[in-house]
Amino acid sequence: MMLSLNNTGFSDTLVILGAAGLVIPAFARFRISPVIGFILVGALVGPFGLGTLVGQNPWLYYFTISDTHSIEPFAEFGIILLLFSIGLELSFKRLWAMRKLVFGVGAAELVGAGLILAAALYLTGLSTGGAIGLGLALALSSTALVIPIAGTTSAVGRAAFAMLLFEDLALVPIIFGLGALAPSAGNAGVVGLLTTLGLGVLTVAALFLGGRLLLPRMFGQAARTKSPELFLAASLLVVIAASLATTAAGLSPIVGALIAGLLIAETEYHGEVEAITAPFKGLALGVFLITVGMRLDLGFVLANWAPLLGATVVVMVVKVAVTTGLLKLSGARTGTATETGVLMASPSETTLIVLGVAGAAGLISGTTAAFWTTVTAIGLTATPLLAKAGQLFSRLIEQQEKDEAPAQVDAAGPGTIVIGFGRVGRTVAEMLRRHNLPYLGVDADIDNVNAARKEGYTVLFGDVTRNELVDQLKLGHAKALVLTMDDPVLTVRLTKRVRGWVPELPIIARARDAAHAAELYKAGATDAVPETLESSLQLSEAVLVDVGIAVGPVIASIHEMRDEMRKSIKEASDLDRELRVRLRRTRQSEVGG
């Protein structure tokens, strides 16, 4: 069997794969989101780009996508895999904990923004049904773009995901509601909605029950074969079957994908499933973005740039105001609320679906649908830029809000001071927090400080090279000082200064290597932990366990090796043990007293 170069599917596949192979590396080199690249490629190779020149230049056929509808199923599959991967990162417990944000703020955001936009559209002359349908369509935000940018673990990501989840769940009721508003609809729309909701509940219940019983056995058997191909096939089978089940019940396929992800997340195989499906998700999302770009008629945009720009700005301003205000009322920080609002300002890929339904129901004309389809495509293209703008606004707000910004040192003492709040400092603070021990983080990077505060850490912005800041930390009342800065010279200098000032304070410092650790011991550190030492010990522990040595003897040998290496470092620094003994005696006397 031979493939012809004139085969439409073959030609379109080459264009898509070529775009993926060129766009991602090129835009990554310039640190630009590939989202914009895929959309621009879609505009270039689509029917409104080079496709218009194929008649005069037949060779352009091989560089264009001739059948735009043929790749839409792949785009939908990308969104399905995205929701599936989101489900893998969640748990039922976390989802239940988010219920107030999902059904409270999420519902209020969709209804509030939708009604405001509907009122504005009604004033322009649209019918009541058309204004409501179009307003709700534009109030939706893009799950496919927002979640990869914001994630689901940060404060912004959690808020955005909660609202997006409600929007995805509300999509089917919106579609049936628009059917009920159609001029030719009687009671069929309401009956259809109730029927779908009943079937949907039964389908979701069946998925939960069947998933809990079958998935552990299915993936267990796939894991025993040690075949990556079988594991991948099982993963894709689950997500496609769940999506088809919810689609057959009248719900959105992304609901089934999310449920499939949640069910697998409760098994021990979720990490392997996430890793093995990630490449497919990325490529399919790229196809989706190309389809968005293909909807951009650049000639139409240039001819109508003023009304298109005005409409896009109005939609974004309304959504930013509603989202930011609701999040602020729910207790979110101003910076977090603003960043989330700006990030979610553009319309959604599901907006295109609702526009199609509204047009089919006769609520809006074809010309109106085409105009707002272009607005949606422009908004989706601008989403990465909105994300950057949101981060900038959040940073400026956090810096200006003096009453919220500074973390105060407790009068009774700060507990443990952690200077340097990058990845190492956060880990130390998290362990202290889990043991209910007071701490205060200090960092000179305002972005690190803002990000840590959004996640609930107690952090002070300040430069420890300034003596007045060190005085404010009340180190004389602290329990310990932890230095995690990635600056060997500053770490040694600060250790020496604090040791001369507070001779009995335990100082635990992060060291670059053994030589740096020896310098820290000479400067007065109680403990210096070389990064190379701990990473090599962790690697050795993993090797010994994986080759079959029992965990107990491995841990004992690791502790023994750690003690030997630290002893050699201290001997190299000519450090005696008087300081450590004196500190231990001081603590014992405090406990005894």
N, C-alpha and C positions, 0 to 999 in steps of 0.2 A: 504494500500500500504506500503510495507516494503522496505527499502533501504538495498542493499547488500553491505557488506564491500568491495567486489570486484568491486563495481561500480567506474569507473575511475574518473568521475566528483566529486563524494562524497569524494574519497580518496584525490584527488588534492586539494579540498576545505579545508579539514582538515589540510593538510600540509601548505597551505597559511595562514590560520587563526592562526595556531600554530606558524608560523614564525613571524607573526605580533605581537602576544601576548608575544613572548619571546624576539624578537630582539629589539623592540623599548624600553621597560623598561631596558633591559640589557645594551644597548649602551648609553641610556640617563644617567644611573647611573655613567658611566665612562666618560660622556661628550664627546662621540664620535658620529659623525653623523650616524643616522640609515641608511643613504644611503649605506654606506659601508657594514653594516650588512645585508641588504636585498640582495645586490649583492653577498656577500659571501654565504648566504643561498641558493641563486639560483644556484651558482656553486656547492654547496654541494649536494643538492637534485636533481639536473638536470641529464640529460642523460650522462654527462661526469664525474659526481661525483659518488654518491652512486648508481645511475641508472645502472652503469656498473656491479654492484655486485648482482643485483636482480636475475639473473639466478642461481647463486650459493647459494644465501640466499634469498629465496622467501619472508621472513618476512620483508625485506627492502622495499617491494612494498608499504607498508603503510607509509613510511617515504620519499618517492620520488614522483616526478611529472612525471608520465608515459607518458602523452600526452601533449607535450610542446605547440602544436598549439592550444589546447583547451582553454588555458588561455590568448592567445594573444589578443582576443577581449577585455578582461577586462583591459589589459595593455593599449590598445589604448583608452579605455574609461577614464582611469586615465589622460592621456595627454589632452583629450578633456575637462575634468572637470578642469584641471589646467588652460587652456586658457580661459575657462568660468569664473573662479574666477579672472583672470587677468582683463578680461573685466569689471567685477563688480567694480574693484578698479579704473577704468579709467573713463573718460568722453570724449565726442566728442570734447569739447574745448581743453582738455589736449592733446588728440591725434593729433589734428590739430596743436597745438603748437609744437609738436615733429616732424613735417613732414620733416624738414630739416635734423634732426638727423637720421630719419628712412630711407629716400630716398637719403640722401647724404652720411653720414658716413656708414650707413648700407649697401648700395649698393656698395660703394667703398671697404668696408671690405670684402664682399663676393667675389666680382670679383677679387680684388687684391690678396687675399690669395689663391683663387682658381686657378688663372693663375700661380702664383709662384709655387704652389704645382704641377700643371699640367706640367709645364716646367721641374721640377725635375723628375717627373715620366716618361716623354717622353724620358729623357736621359737614363733611366734605360731600355728602349726597348719597352715600351708600345706604342700602336698605338695612333694616334692623338685623335681620338674619345674616346678611353679608358682613356687616360691621362686627357682629359678635364672632363669626367664624374667622374673619381675618385678624381681629384683635387677639383671639386665643392662639392663632397660628404664630403670630409675631411674638407673643409672650413666651413661647418655648425657647429654650437655649440648647446649645449643641453638646450632647453627651460625648459624641465622637471626638470633639476637639478639646473640650474643657477638662475632661478627666485625664487624658494623657499629659496635659500641661500642669494641672494642679495636683494630681494624685488623689488619694482618698485618706491619707493619714495626717496631713497638716490641717491647721484650723480652717484655712481657705478651702482645702480639698474636701474636708468633712461637710462644711456648709454647702458647697456647690453640689456635692454628690447627693446630699439629702434632697435638695430642691429638684435636681435632675431626675432622681428616682421617682419622685411624685409625678413629674411631668411625663415620664415614660409610662407610669401606671395609668395616668389620666388620658393617654392618647386615644385609647379605644372608646371610652365614654364621650370624648370630644367628637370623634368621627361619627358615632351613632347619634349624638345630639345634633350635629349639623344635618344629618339625614332627616331627623325629625323636624328641623326648621325649613326643609325644602318646600317650595310652593306646592309641589305635587304630593307631599307626604301626608298621610292621614295619621292614624294611630300606629302605622307600621313601624315607624322609627322607635317609638317608646317600647312597643312589644319586642322588637329586635334587641333593644338595649337590655331589657330585663332578661330575655332568653340568654343572651351572651354572658351576662354577669353570672347567671346560674350555672351555665356550662363551664365558665371560667373557674368558679370556685371548686367544682367537682374535679376539673382537670388538674388544678394546682394541688389539691389534696391527694389525688392519685399519684402525681409526680413525687410529692414528698414521701408518701408511703412506699412506692416502688423504688425510689432512689435509696432510701435507707436500707432496704432489704437487699437490693441487687448490686448497687455500685461497689461496696467493699469486696464482694465476691468476684465481680467482673474484673476490677483492677488488680485484685490479688492474683487471679489467674494470669492476667497479662504480665504482671511483674515476675511471676515464676518462670515464664518463658524467656525472660531477659531479652526480649525482642523490642527494640524501639519502634519498629514499624507497627507491631500489634498494639503497643501502648498508645501510639498516635491514632491508630484507627479506632480504638475504643473511646478515646477522648472525643474525637470528631463525631462518632456515632452518638454519644450521649448528648452533646450540645445540639446536634441536628434533630435528633428524635424529640428532645424536649421542646425545641422551637417549633417543630411541626405539630406537636400536640397542642400547644397553646394557640397556634395559628388555626388549627382545625376547630378549636373551641370559640374562635372569633376574637381572641386576644392578640396582642402584638407578639411576634416571635422573640423579641428581645426579653420579654417577661420569662419565657421558657429558658432562654440562655442564662439569665440571671439566677433562676432557681437551680439550674444544673450546676452552675459554679458554686452556689451556696452548699449544695449537697456534697459535692466533691471536696469542698473546703473542710468539711467535717471528717474526712477520711485522712489517712496518713499519706495518701498519694498526691495531695494537692500541689506540692512543690514540683514534682516531676511533670504533672499535667501542665502546670503553668509554663514551665520551661520549654516543653516540647511543642506547645501550640503558639508560643510567642511569635515566631517568624511568620506564621500564616496570618496572625492578627495584623502585624505590621504591614504586610504586603496588601492584604485586603482593604485595610484602611486607606492605603495609598490609592487603590483603585477607586474607592469612594470619593476621595478628594479630587481625583481626575474627573469624575462625573460631575462634581460641583463646578469645576472650571469649565467644563464643556457647556454649561448652561449660560455662561457669560457671553453675551453678544456684544463685543467691543464696539461695533458700530452703533448699536442702540444706546450703549452707555455714553459714548461721546456726544451723540445727538441729544440726549436727555440728562446730561450730567447734573444740572442744577436741581431738578425735582428728585432725582435719585439720591443725590447727596443729602438734600433736605429731609427726605423720608427716612433715610438711614440714621441720620443724626437724631431725629425726633424719637424713633423707636429706641435707640440706645439710651438717650437721656431719660426716658420714662422708665426703662428697665433698671437703669443704674439707681435712680431715685427710689423706686419701690423696693428693690432688693436690699440696698444699703440701709434704708430706713427700717425695714422689718428685722434685719439681722441686728441692727443696733438696739431695737426694742427688745429683742430676745436675749440681750446681754453680751453680744459680741463686742470686741474692741473696735473702735472707730476705724483703725487701719485695716483690720481684718474684714470688716463689713464693706468698706470702700473697695478693697482689692477684689473681693468676691463679686460685688455688684458690677464693677467694670469688666471683669473677666466674662461674666454671663450676659453682657449687654447685647451681643449679636443674636439674630434668629438662629434657628436650628435646622438640621437636615430633616427633622420631622415636620418642620414648617412647610416644606415642599409637599409632603404627603397630605397635610391638612388643606393646603391650597388646592391640590388636585381634587380632593373630596368636595370642597366648597364650590369649585367650578363645575364638577359633575352634577351637584345638587341644584345648580342654577342660582346659587346665592351671589356669585360674583361673575363678571364677564371674563372672557378669555384675555382681553386686553389688560384688565386689572390683575388677573393672575400672572400674566407675563411680567408686568411691571414689578410686582412684589416678589416674584421669583428672582429677578435680577437684584433687587434689594437684599434678599436673603443670601444670594451668592456673594455679593460685595461684603456683607457682614461676616460671613464665614471666612472670607479671605482675610479680613482684618482681625480675626480673633487672636492670633499670636501677638499682633501689635497691641491689642487691648490688654493682653496679659502683662506685657512689659509696662504699659502705662499704669495699670493697676498696682504693680509692684512699686513703681515710682511714687504714686500718690500715697500709698500706704507708708512708705519710708518717710516722706515729708510730714505726714500727719503724726507719725510716732515721734518724730524729732520735735515737733512743735508743741505737742501736748505735754507740757512740763509737769502737770499734776499727775499724769499717769506714768510718765517715763521713768523717774528714778525709783530704784528699789531701796528702801530704807533699812539701815542696819538696826536690828533689835537692841533695845537698851540693855537687855540682860546678856548680850553677847551674840555674835553672828553664827555660832556653831562652827561648822567647817567652811573655810574659805577656799573656793576653787577658782584660781586665776587662770584664764584661758578657757573659753567655753566652745571649743570646736567639738569634733567627734569624741575625743578622749574625755574632755571636761564634762560633756553631757552624760557619758557612760558613768563616770564617777558620781555625778549628781543624781542620776537615776537610781544607782545602788543605795545612796544615802536616803533618797526619798522612799525607797521600798522598805527600809529599816526605820522609817519615821524619825530620822535624824535631821536636825536643822542644818541648813547650808546657805551659802550665798555665792553665786557665781559672779565673776568679773571678766569683762571682755572689752577690748578697745574697738571692735568691729561692730558698728551699729546694726548692720544687717544680721549678724549672728545674734545680737541681743534681741532684736525684734522677733526673729524667727523662734528663738528659745522662749520668749515671753508668750508668744502665741500658743506654744505647746505646754504652758503652765509652769515653766521653770522660773525660779527667783534669780534674776540676773541684774547686775548693776553695770551701766555703761561707764567706762573710765579707763584712763591710761595709767598703768601701774608704774610707769617711769616718773610720774609726778609724785613727789613726797607727800603733798597734801592729801592725795587720794589714799595712799597707804595709811596715813594717820586716821582717816575716816573709817577704816575697816575695823578698828578696835581689835587689833591682833592680840593685844594683851589679854583679852577675854575670850579669844577663840579657842576651840578644842583642837584644831589642826589646820595646817595650811597645805593645800595641794597645788602644785605648779605644773600645768600641762601645756604651757606655751611652746610653740615650735620655734623657739629662739634660744639657742644654747647660751649665748653670751648674757642675755637678759636674765635667764633662769639662774645662772651662777651668781650674777651681781645681786639679784633680789634675794637669793638664799643667804648670801653673806650679810647683806644689810639687815634682814629680819633676824638672823641668828644673833647678831650683835645687839639687837634691840630687845628681843624676847628670847632669852637663852633656853627656856624650858619648853618652847612651843614645838610640837612634832611637825616637821616639814617633810612632805613626801613629794618628790620631784620626778617628772618625766625626763629621761635622759635619751640622747640621740644614740649613743653607743657606750661601750665599756669605758672608753677614755673620758667621755663626758660625765659618766656616772662617778668616776674617780674625782673629777674636778668638783662635782657637787658635794661629795662626801668631805672633801677638804674645806669647802665653803661652809659646811655645817649642816648639810641635809641629814635628816634622820633615816630616810630611805630614798634611794635613787633607783629607778626602774628603767633599765635600758630597753628600748623598743626591740632591738635585735635579739636580746635575751628572751623576752617573752614570746615573740613570734616564733623563734626557733624551738622553744619548749612546747608551744602549742602544736607546732608541726610534728615534732617528735612524738607527742602524745597521740595524735591522730594516726601516725604510722604504726605505732606499737599496738594500738587497739585494733586497727584494721588487719594486721597480720595475725591476730589471734591471741595476743597476750591479755590476761585478765585485767580488768579495770583497776582493781585494788593495787596490785603490784606496780602498775604503770604510774598511778598517781603518786605512790610512795617514791618511786625512782625519780619522778619529775621534781618533787619537793627536794629530794636529796641533791639533784643536779643544780637546782636553783640556789640552794644554800651554798654549795661549793663555788659556784660562779660569783655569787655576791661576796663571798669571803675573799676570793682572789682579787676582786675589784677593790675591796677595802684595804687589803694588804698592799696593793699597788699604790694606793693613795696614802700609805703610812698613817692610817687612821686607827687610833686606839678605841677601846670600847667604853671609855668613861662616860661619854655623852649619853649613849644608849642606856647604860646602867643607871645613871642619875635620873634620866627621864622615867625609867621603870619604877625606881624607888619613889619618885615624886608622885606618880599616879597611885601607887600602893598606899602611900601615906594619906593622899586625898580620900581614897576609898575608905581607908581605916578610920579617918577622922570623921 
